[in-house]
Amino acid sequence: MPFVLLVPRGAEAAAVRRAHPAARVVEVRAGRHAAANPPAFAAGDVAVVLGLAGALREHRTGDAVAYRSVADADGRVALTDPHDAGIDTASLPNCALADACTVDHVVTTRTERAALAARWSASVVDMEGTHLARALAARGVPCVMLRAISDDAARDLPALERAITADGGVDGLRIARAFLRAPLAAAAFVRGARAGLRTLEAIARRF
């Protein structure tokens, strides 16, 4: 079955290309603009959205998750089960099915994670999921979402909410300030991101 891998540009796309240079990879913008300028799909193509995500409850850094659905204020979107698309997730690190939600910023506090988990009955959060899911559904393209957990619900992150914008822009100065103000949290954030990217590479090699 032909797979088209949709991955946020930057470190995530680089990890996927490194793991599987021959894959058909389409880089998308982070956040709500991820679905802008969608690629052309042929009959029979399956879109596979790959990337990093944050845990809202039980998942741990470095785990893999396969989305059942993803939700935001405009509703919930059901997704294609990986196995129905011929994707075997059994060998991925602690891979579990998950319901997700999409927000317009990086979630950094345990308090907000708990609130999102309760509001959306979700265990994972990202910034692109619903936008891509709706765009693909409108075109009749089956969509699988597989993510790697880069930060869990056990600790707060540095205050990055305003450093990474909804359209994927990055404010390096704000990131540097956030890291300086919370060096231990920053170190944990970097370790988690590296673990998540290693798992993302493992996911990409399945294609």
N, C-alpha and C positions, 0 to 999 in steps of 0.2 A: 504494500500500500504506500503511495507517495506521501511523504511527510514534508510539511513546510514549517520550519522552526521560527517562531516569532520571539525575539529576545530584546529586552531593553538594551540600548546602546551603552557602551562603556565597558566596565569590568565584566558584567554578565555576558555580553556578546563575545568579548574576548575569550572568556573561559569556554564558552560553547565552541567557538571556532578552533581553539587550541585542542579540545578533546576530540573534535570530529571535523577536520578540515574539509571533508568532502560533502558535508551536509548542506542542504539548501537552507541558508540562514537569512532571515530578513530582520534587520535591526529596526526597532521602533523607539519612539520617544517615550520617556517616562511619563507617568501620570495620565491626565485626561486626554492628552494629544497622542496617545499610543496608537489610536485607530485612524489617525490622519494618513492619507495617501496609502491605503492598503495595497498589498501586492495583488497581482493577477493570479487567480487560482484556476487550475484545470479540473475537469470532471474527475471525481475520485480522490482529489487531494484532501488531506486531513491537516488542519492547522494545529500545531502543538506549541502552546505558549510556555516558555521556560523562563526562569528567573529566580530571584531571591524573594523571600517573604518573612514577615515577623510572626512569631507565635503569640497567640492570645491566651493560651492555657497550656495543655499538656505536652506539646511537641518541644523537642530540645534542639539546640543549635547543632546543625549538621544533619538533622533528619530530612527525609524527603516526604513530600505530600502530594497526593493526587486529588484535585478538586472534584467534588460532586456538584457543587454549585457555588456561585459568588453573588453577593448582594450589596446594594447601596440604597440610597433614598428613593431611587426609581424602581426598586423591586429586586427580585431574585431571578437569576438566570441559571438554568440547569445546563450541565456540560456533559460531553461524551465520556463514558467510562473508558479508561485506557485499554482495558482488556477487549472491549468491543471494537477498538481500533487496531487490535493486534499488537498492543504494547505490553510486554511482560515487566511488571514492576517488582516482582518478588525478590529480586536480588539487589534492589536499591536500599540504601541505608535507612532502616527503620521506617520504610514507606507505609503511610497510612492514608486512608481516604479522609478528606476534610471538607467542611463547608467553610467558605471564606467570605470576607467583606472587603470592599475597596473604599479607601479614603483619599483625601487630597494632600496628605502630608505624611511625614515620617512619624510613626507613633513611638514615643520615647519613654512614657511613664507606665508603671504598673497599674496605676489608677485608670488611665484611659484604656489600657488593654482589657481590664476587667469590664469596663463599661461597654466596650465594643462587643466583647464576647457575649454579654448578656443581651444587648440590643439585637444582635443579628444571629444569635445561636451559632456563632462562628468560632473556630479555633485558630484561624490564620487571617492575616491582613496584608494587603498589597495596595499599590497605587494605580494599577493598569487593568485589573481583571475584568470588571464589569464593562469597561469601555471596549475592550477587545471582544469580549463575549457577545455583546449586542451587535457590534459591527459584523462579526462573522456569522451570527445567526441570521441577520438581515440578508446576507448573501447566500445562505443555505450551505455554508461550509461547516462540517463537523469540527468541533473544537475540544481539544484535550488541554488541560492545564496541569503542569507538573512544576513544583517549586521546591527550592531548598531553603531550609530555615537558617537565617543568618543571625537572629537574635531571639531569645526566648523570653518567657514572662517572669523570670526569676529576679530580674534587676532592671533598674532604670538605665536608659542610654544617656549619653551627653545630649544637651538641649539642641537637637538638630532640626527641630520643627520648621524653622524659618530659613534653614541653610539649603534645603533641597525643596524646590518649589513644585507646584502641581504640574507644571509643564516640563519638568525635568531639568530646569536650570539649577546650577550649583553655585553657591556663594562660598568660595574658598576661605575668605576671611572669617565668616561666621563659623565655619567648621573649625578653623584653627582656634578661635576664641572658645568655642564649646569644649574642645579637647583640653585646652589649658585650664579651664575652670573645673573639669572633672577628669583628671588624668587616669584614675583607676577605671572609671566607666569607659573612657576612651580606649584603653588597652583591651578591655573585655570586648568592646565593639569591634575592634580590628581583628581580634582572634575569632570572633563569631563570623565576621564577614569572610575571613579566609576559609573557615570550615564550611560555610555555605557554598563558597565558590568551588571547593573540592567536590562537594556533593553534586553541584550543578554540572561539573565535568563528568562525573559518573553517570548522571542522567543522560547527558548528551551522547555519551558513547553507546547508548541503547539504540541510536538511530543510524 
